[in-house]
Amino acid sequence: MKTVVLLGAGKIGRMVAYFLGPHGGGDYSLRIGDSSPEALETIREVAGESIDRTQTLAFDDGTALDGLMSGADAVISCAPFHCNPTIAEHAAKNGLHYLDLTEDVKVTDQVASIASRPDCKTAFVPQCGLAPGFITIVARHLLEPMTEVRDLRLRVGALPRYPNNMLKYNLTWSTAGLINEYCQPCEVVLDHEVKTVQPLENLEEIVIDGVPYEAFNTSGGLGSLGDSLKGSVRNVNYKSLRYPGHNHLMRFLIRDLHMGDNQEMLAEIFEQSLPATFRDQIVIFVSAIGNFRGRLTENVYAKTIYHQEIDGKNWSGIQITTAAGVCAVLDLLFAGKTPQTGFIRMEDVHFTDFIANRYGRYYDQ
């Protein structure tokens, strides 16, 4: 049995605790930390007997982190993205494998720097949720049979099934993370070189399974894929999918009202005004255009994953897909199917291994 420290007992943390606990076949013992006693009480109900202990702590309390990590095998951070460098530092100090869900580029660079130290003997795997994460695994899978790839387009949307407000949006994951990706510069590969473009730009229309969506630049979803593919794929970009009209209103809020300069206020407004929902859908679209058997061909992966009932409880699509991503990678790491030390890119994870995994299969239903 492996001991896993889980930091963050919110929506995604609860799903991770359920997957690794009652759904994990007794393979994992969990130590869970969060700043909220109420959240810890809720997660205890979810994870049951798989919990070794829980602890109320601040994510920047090094002494508390060391105490929870001592003697464990791995740590999964479901904490706010800005806490991850501190958590990664203490994972390295205590000799734990480290996994997180962040989409923030600067945070990932800090984690990579920690992983590159000569005394670091464990694996550091950031960005292993949905996007970045599974979307990267799919992209590399589509590229494998192709040559001279011209365009690689990655599109993901975490959307309400029943939109009924002007934004056509409900909160399904981290509000701070959502606003961060609307405000930070976005990495792309353009003519074989990594460049940055502005968020909320390059609006396009796309139809998936007969449903119209819009897509526009957001930060972080490309993960490390840009650096991996520069020079080999001409153009690579990531955009978020939303229902038509969302981009126009977000540009009004962030650009015209300058709320990009006051992200905490915008997050507070969203939390007070936009209800959360557990009845959502995750829309995934990846397109690779290049040569296949001597002919210009488009290779496409498209999938819509809905909220579902598991063991009598409804879980949202974003909970399922994000937690399935990090739990599958954890399984593959302990099974020796990923590199065991240093900075691990999601493109190092093989699609067939991922989909065959007990957690990865939730992407294939």
Phi, psi and omega in degrees: 000132178264143177260123183241129173270125178248117181251116184113115185245030178277208185302310183286320178303320178298318180292320176299316180297322178291315180299312183282336182270259183303332182265001189260005175067022179078015183279341187229140169251134189249135166245125189238131178235142177200159179279348184253116176299326180295317178297322178294323178296318179295318183289333175297323178293328182281314189273337175059227189286351179286347182281124172282312174194161173238157182210131173280123183206161170269140185290350176256011179272097185299321180296316179295319178298316179299319180296321181285328184275339187305122177081000180275172183257329183204158174232136174247123178263115168250021179280168174307143190303327183288348178275346191294322178302320178296316180296319179296321178302316183283334172296316178297317181300322185263002176073036180256147164295147185233132176225144175215180186240011192294150171250000185279126185292316182296320178297317180297322177299321178293319178296318179298323179295319177297317183294336184277355182293143183300330182273003180276118187245011181236175182269139176240113188236084176279169170063037184251049173255241181263300181213104003285160182141250182302322181301325179291319179299316178297316182302312180296326178296317179293328183285336190306316182273004188250157173231161177048054184287126183271315186220134172234117184241127180243128182225130179218139174223131170256105195231150173290145176287333185232070182293133183215022172235176186294328177284346184053047187209146170232156177286123180238347180211203185300121178294318178297320178295321178300309182293324179301317182286342174278347188244338185269151176302151186246132177277140174220165166253123181230118184053047174075003181239143177284127179224171176245145176231167184277145176292158178071002181263178177057051180294136177221161175254145180211142179244125180234120182054037177083359181258127178281137176227165167244154179225144181207162182301133166220158188271154167092334188293338181285339181059223180269006187295326179301311179297324182290328189255353179301137182089339180248332175240131187296309184227131177224130177209156178237138175221152174273143175265135174219167173288149183305135179105341183295315183300318181301317181286324179292324176296323177298314181292311189278322183267302186292319179268000176059032180281352170295339176274354179221068186293329179295320177295317179298320178297320179295318178298315180298316181298325181279334191247329182260116180289150171285164175214146172256000179253084187232179176216144178252118182254124183237130178218123176230132181230129175239127180242121181189194181273131175225115183054043173082007182228140176297122189221147172255124177254123189235139167239124178223134184207139171240124183245127186257160169305153180206163177269127176234121181052042174084004181235135178280127176243143180286159179299322181290325175297312184297310186290318181293312180293322178299323179299307184288326180289322177296317179296321177300312177303312182294325177297312181289337177276359179077019182263008170228164172304151188258350181221158175080193183279121183253124178271149180295334177289354173278351180267129183278136182303315183296321177295318182295310184293329179285345182289153182298333176266320179300335182296341178293343174278349188245016182269000000 
